[in-house]
């Protein structure tokens, strides 16, 4: 294990007087210098047999380079990197650990988009980074944002063309309104598709823009995904937007894909038809339906809702009954998956950061920037998305397993019963 060992009583006292950040920088510097020395020693040793006509080594150590200030996660440190003189034709030593002209670590480069996308104003970068990394952190400034935006837009275009090679059991689909500052339109509807692979991983599949959730816009998105290799999922979860479901019905490969309406959106639509004093009661009733253990239990809770609300508030009952079949599709899937597929919360949760960013900046600059910003935030967070619960059952589903009320139906031999419900 790497340790900082003081070589005198005075140095020991000096170390004790340092802050934890100072110690981190000191430790980082010593470790980097040790790694650079080892890298040079290895390079020279591998070329020890390379000799000139006089028998002298062609590859030798050559002192140290000038001091270079390097910005790391531990703050700024001064490094004098060892040099190598390589006289072999066409050969030149370049450090992998500390390449030429590098002034900051790749992790520090990532600080800019993360801080910006999480809501920090570009003009506040310098002061914020000085607080985090010390007074010499000026290399990361607000001026970097303009070039970063162009990079994000380019990354989105390249990402949107990549082949889709994985199989997806579930898709979440939603349209999210985001404010923009420039142009005639003050908002854009970002159309987002996320999915769950048969290994249980959540993946971002599409981020595109439209001015409304029209059938035409959704068809373009789905057909593009299909052209890039998307196979029909077992289930698509989304809100009641007619455009999206109309598009799906016109796409042949989705003919056997089941539909799940989002309970989160449905609850909002229902309570909007009721006076405020009844909102909590209606929500509690619908929560009982959504969390029922069987479809029969859910039907029973729906009847209770109708008995209480139908006479005075028929619109609320009509709104709930209209998509009842699609609201209860989840009962035909593993119970461990219900909390994931009953709503489009995975998209709503992921977009919380997007909305924070656009709220802080009073909207994205334009349509292209809104799409790029949403993509960068969602893609950056994708690595932290957890697998869904009970993901091992996805392979059973994909192979044709049949579930009723969340349980796999099996016959006496342990095989699936081919009864359709």
MOZIWO-V277377 format. One record per residue. N is the residue number from 1. RES is the residue in one letter. PSI is psi as a letter, one per 40 degrees, with the letter a starting at -180 (none if undefined). OMEGA is omega in whole degrees, -180 to 180 (* if undefined). Layout:
BEGIN
N|RES|PSI|OMEGA + N|RES|PSI|OMEGA
END
This chain:
BEGIN
1|X|h|180 + 2|X|h|179 + 3|X|i|173 + 4|X|h|-177 + 5|X|h|179 + 6|X|i|-178 + 7|X|e|177 + 8|X|i|179 + 9|X|d|-179 + 10|X|d|180 + 11|X|d|178 + 12|X|d|178 + 13|X|d|179 + 14|X|d|178 + 15|X|d|-178 + 16|X|d|-178 + 17|X|e|-177 + 18|X|i|176 + 19|X|i|179 + 20|X|d|177 + 21|X|d|177 + 22|X|d|179 + 23|X|d|179 + 24|X|d|179 + 25|X|d|179 + 26|X|d|178 + 27|X|d|179 + 28|X|d|-179 + 29|X|d|-179 + 30|X|d|-179 + 31|X|d|179 + 32|X|d|179 + 33|X|d|179 + 34|X|d|180 + 35|X|d|178 + 36|X|d|178 + 37|X|d|179 + 38|X|d|179 + 39|X|d|180 + 40|X|d|180 + 41|X|d|-180 + 42|X|d|-179 + 43|X|d|-179 + 44|X|d|-178 + 45|X|d|-180 + 46|X|d|-179 + 47|X|e|-175 + 48|X|d|-179 + 49|X|e|179 + 50|X|h|-175 + 51|X|i|174 + 52|X|a|-177 + 53|X|d|179 + 54|X|e|179 + 55|X|e|180 + 56|X|i|-179 + 57|X|h|178 + 58|X|e|-179 + 59|X|h|-177 + 60|X|i|174 + 61|X|i|-174 + 62|X|f|176 + 63|X|a|-177 + 64|X|i|175 + 65|X|i|177 + 66|X|i|180 + 67|X|h|177 + 68|X|h|178 + 69|X|h|-178 + 70|X|h|178 + 71|X|h|-179 + 72|X|i|177 + 73|X|d|178 + 74|X|e|-177 + 75|X|a|-179 + 76|X|h|177 + 77|X|i|178 + 78|X|h|-176 + 79|X|h|169 + 80|X|h|-176 + 81|X|h|175 + 82|X|i|-178 + 83|X|i|178 + 84|X|h|174 + 85|X|h|-179 + 86|X|h|-176 + 87|X|e|180 + 88|X|h|-178 + 89|X|h|177 + 90|X|e|-179 + 91|X|i|178 + 92|X|h|179 + 93|X|h|172 + 94|X|h|-178 + 95|X|h|174 + 96|X|d|-179 + 97|X|d|-177 + 98|X|g|-178 + 99|X|i|179 + 100|X|i|174 + 101|X|e|179 + 102|X|h|-179 + 103|X|e|178 + 104|X|i|-177 + 105|X|i|178 + 106|X|d|179 + 107|X|d|179 + 108|X|d|176 + 109|X|d|-179 + 110|X|e|-180 + 111|X|d|-176 + 112|X|d|-179 + 113|X|d|-179 + 114|X|d|180 + 115|X|d|-179 + 116|X|d|-176 + 117|X|d|179 + 118|X|e|173 + 119|X|e|-180 + 120|X|h|179 + 121|X|i|-179 + 122|X|d|-179 + 123|X|e|-178 + 124|X|e|-176 + 125|X|d|-171 + 126|X|d|-179 + 127|X|d|-180 + 128|X|d|-179 + 129|X|d|175 + 130|X|d|177 + 131|X|d|-177 + 132|X|d|-168 + 133|X|e|179 + 134|X|i|-173 + 135|X|e|-178 + 136|X|f|-178 + 137|X|f|-176 + 138|X|e|179 + 139|X|e|178 + 140|X|h|-175 + 141|X|i|-179 + 142|X|d|-179 + 143|X|e|180 + 144|X|e|-174 + 145|X|d|-177 + 146|X|d|180 + 147|X|d|178 + 148|X|d|-180 + 149|X|d|178 + 150|X|d|179 + 151|X|d|-180 + 152|X|d|179 + 153|X|d|178 + 154|X|d|180 + 155|X|d|179 + 156|X|d|-179 + 157|X|d|179 + 158|X|d|-180 + 159|X|d|-177 + 160|X|e|179 + 161|X|e|-173 + 162|X|i|178 + 163|X|i|175 + 164|X|h|-175 + 165|X|e|-178 + 166|X|i|176 + 167|X|h|-178 + 168|X|h|180 + 169|X|d|-178 + 170|X|i|170 + 171|X|h|167 + 172|X|h|-176 + 173|X|h|-179 + 174|X|i|173 + 175|X|h|-176 + 176|X|h|-180 + 177|X|h|-180 + 178|X|h|180 + 179|X|i|172 + 180|X|i|-174 + 181|X|d|-171 + 182|X|i|180 + 183|X|i|-177 + 184|X|d|-179 + 185|X|h|-177 + 186|X|e|177 + 187|X|i|177 + 188|X|i|177 + 189|X|h|178 + 190|X|h|-180 + 191|X|h|-170 + 192|X|h|175 + 193|X|h|173 + 194|X|i|-178 + 195|X|i|175 + 196|X|h|178 + 197|X|i|-180 + 198|X|e|172 + 199|X|e|173 + 200|X|e|-178 + 201|X|h|177 + 202|X|h|-178 + 203|X|i|172 + 204|X|h|-177 + 205|X|d|-177 + 206|X|i|170 + 207|X|h|-180 + 208|X|i|-175 + 209|X|i|174 + 210|X|i|179 + 211|X|e|175 + 212|X|i|-179 + 213|X|g|-177 + 214|X|i|177 + 215|X|d|-177 + 216|X|d|-180 + 217|X|d|-180 + 218|X|d|179 + 219|X|d|178 + 220|X|d|-178 + 221|X|d|-178 + 222|X|d|-180 + 223|X|d|176 + 224|X|d|178 + 225|X|d|179 + 226|X|d|179 + 227|X|d|-178 + 228|X|e|172 + 229|X|e|-179 + 230|X|h|172 + 231|X|i|-179 + 232|X|h|176 + 233|X|i|178 + 234|X|d|-177 + 235|X|i|172 + 236|X|h|178 + 237|X|h|180 + 238|X|i|178 + 239|X|a|-175 + 240|X|e|-179 + 241|X|h|-173 + 242|X|d|-178 + 243|X|d|-177 + 244|X|d|-178 + 245|X|d|177 + 246|X|d|179 + 247|X|d|-179 + 248|X|d|-179 + 249|X|d|-179 + 250|X|e|-180 + 251|X|h|-170 + 252|X|d|-173 + 253|X|e|180 + 254|X|e|-173 + 255|X|d|179 + 256|X|e|179 + 257|X|h|-179 + 258|X|i|-177 + 259|X|h|175 + 260|X|h|176 + 261|X|i|-179 + 262|X|h|179 + 263|X|d|180 + 264|X|d|179 + 265|X|d|-178 + 266|X|d|178 + 267|X|d|178 + 268|X|d|180 + 269|X|d|-179 + 270|X|d|-177 + 271|X|d|177 + 272|X|e|178 + 273|X|e|-175 + 274|X|i|173 + 275|X|i|-174 + 276|X|d|-177 + 277|X|e|-179 + 278|X|e|-176 + 279|X|d|-177 + 280|X|d|-180 + 281|X|d|180 + 282|X|d|179 + 283|X|d|179 + 284|X|d|180 + 285|X|d|-180 + 286|X|d|175 + 287|X|d|177 + 288|X|d|177 + 289|X|d|-176 + 290|X|d|-176 + 291|X|e|177 + 292|X|i|-178 + 293|X|d|179 + 294|X|i|178 + 295|X|d|178 + 296|X|d|178 + 297|X|d|179 + 298|X|d|178 + 299|X|d|179 + 300|X|d|179 + 301|X|d|177 + 302|X|d|178 + 303|X|d|177 + 304|X|d|179 + 305|X|d|-179 + 306|X|d|-180 + 307|X|d|-176 + 308|X|d|-170 + 309|X|d|-167 + 310|X|d|-176 + 311|X|d|-176 + 312|X|d|-175 + 313|X|g|-177 + 314|X|d|179 + 315|X|d|179 + 316|X|d|-180 + 317|X|d|180 + 318|X|d|180 + 319|X|d|-178 + 320|X|d|-177 + 321|X|d|-174 + 322|X|d|-178 + 323|X|f|-173 + 324|X|d|-180 + 325|X|d|-179 + 326|X|d|177 + 327|X|d|-176 + 328|X|e|178 + 329|X|d|-174 + 330|X|d|180 + 331|X|e|179 + 332|X|e|-179 + 333|X|i|-177 + 334|X|h|-177 + 335|X|d|180 + 336|X|e|-179 + 337|X|e|-171 + 338|X|d|-177 + 339|X|d|-179 + 340|X|d|-170 + 341|X|e|-179 + 342|X|e|-178 + 343|X|i|172 + 344|X|f|-179 + 345|X|d|177 + 346|X|d|178 + 347|X|d|-180 + 348|X|d|-179 + 349|X|d|-180 + 350|X|d|-177 + 351|X|e|178 + 352|X|d|180 + 353|X|d|178 + 354|X|d|-179 + 355|X|d|176 + 356|X|d|-178 + 357|X|d|-178 + 358|X|d|176 + 359|X|d|-179 + 360|X|d|-177 + 361|X|e|-175 + 362|X|f|176 + 363|X|i|174 + 364|X|i|-176 + 365|X|d|-179 + 366|X|a|-176 + 367|X|d|-179 + 368|X|d|-179 + 369|X|d|178 + 370|X|d|179 + 371|X|d|-178 + 372|X|d|180 + 373|X|d|179 + 374|X|d|179 + 375|X|d|-176 + 376|X|d|179 + 377|X|d|-178 + 378|X|d|-179 + 379|X|d|179 + 380|X|d|-179 + 381|X|e|-176 + 382|X|d|-178 + 383|X|e|-179 + 384|X|e|179 + 385|X|h|-179 + 386|X|i|173 + 387|X|i|179 + 388|X|i|178 + 389|X|i|177 + 390|X|f|-175 + 391|X|d|-180 + 392|X|d|179 + 393|X|e|180 + 394|X|d|179 + 395|X|d|177 + 396|X|d|178 + 397|X|d|-176 + 398|X|d|180 + 399|X|e|177 + 400|X|e|178 + 401|X|i|-178 + 402|X|h|-179 + 403|X|i|173 + 404|X|h|-177 + 405|X|f|174 + 406|X|e|-177 + 407|X|i|177 + 408|X|h|179 + 409|X|h|-179 + 410|X|i|175 + 411|X|a|-174 + 412|X|d|-179 + 413|X|e|179 + 414|X|e|178 + 415|X|i|-179 + 416|X|h|174 + 417|X|h|-176 + 418|X|f|178 + 419|X|h|179 + 420|X|i|179 + 421|X|none|*
END
